[in-house]
Amino acid sequence: MNLFGLSVLWIKNSLGLTLEVIAGKCGTHKGYVSGWIHGSVNPPSPSVIKRIAKAYGPKMRFTYEELLEISWVCKAPKDIRTRECRRVVNGSEMIRRIVRDLSITSDVLGRAVSS
């Protein structure tokens, strides 16, 4: 799992949504959403991220730009990704809420940052 996957899992769990509902709002398939959560597929394009932010950002108090930055970091080359993930984790209110709401341990967060 990566930071983008944690973000989608946070939205899903906090709002009690199914993969199908999220996929419908994003215009994609539930298998793709599951892949984001598990880190088996890359985060989606900016247009899909914009749909996620429009559908769930107001309720969950995050912006398109925050989610886009998280997705960009997850797509970066490994040497850049690790450094930038740490920067995002340390500076993002959204990530702090995800860690709190999902009761993420430092070990899980460390794996998400390095994956």
Phi, psi and omega in degrees: 000145177240183183297324178294317177300318176298323180296315180292319177299319178300313178299311182303307184290319183295325182260000179065039184266160173261164175301323181298318181295314179298316179300319179299317179292331183269346183075035181224194182252155182297330178295325178291317178297317177300320178297323176298313183298317183273354179077016181272347173230154178293155173304157186283180179291163177303327180293322177289321178298323178297321177295320178297313181296321180293319182286321190239345181303312180299319180290322186262358178059054171222160182252164174304316182298320178297312182292323177296318179298318179298317180293321179299315180300320181291338180267351184290157174302150188308315182296325177281319184304312183299312180296313183290325176299317179298319178298314180296315180301317182287336186247001187255120175296324179301313180296320178299321177292321179298312180300316180294308186292326180266001182052049181285130177278163179297330178294313179296316179297320178299319178293322179294323179291322185270355180268000000 
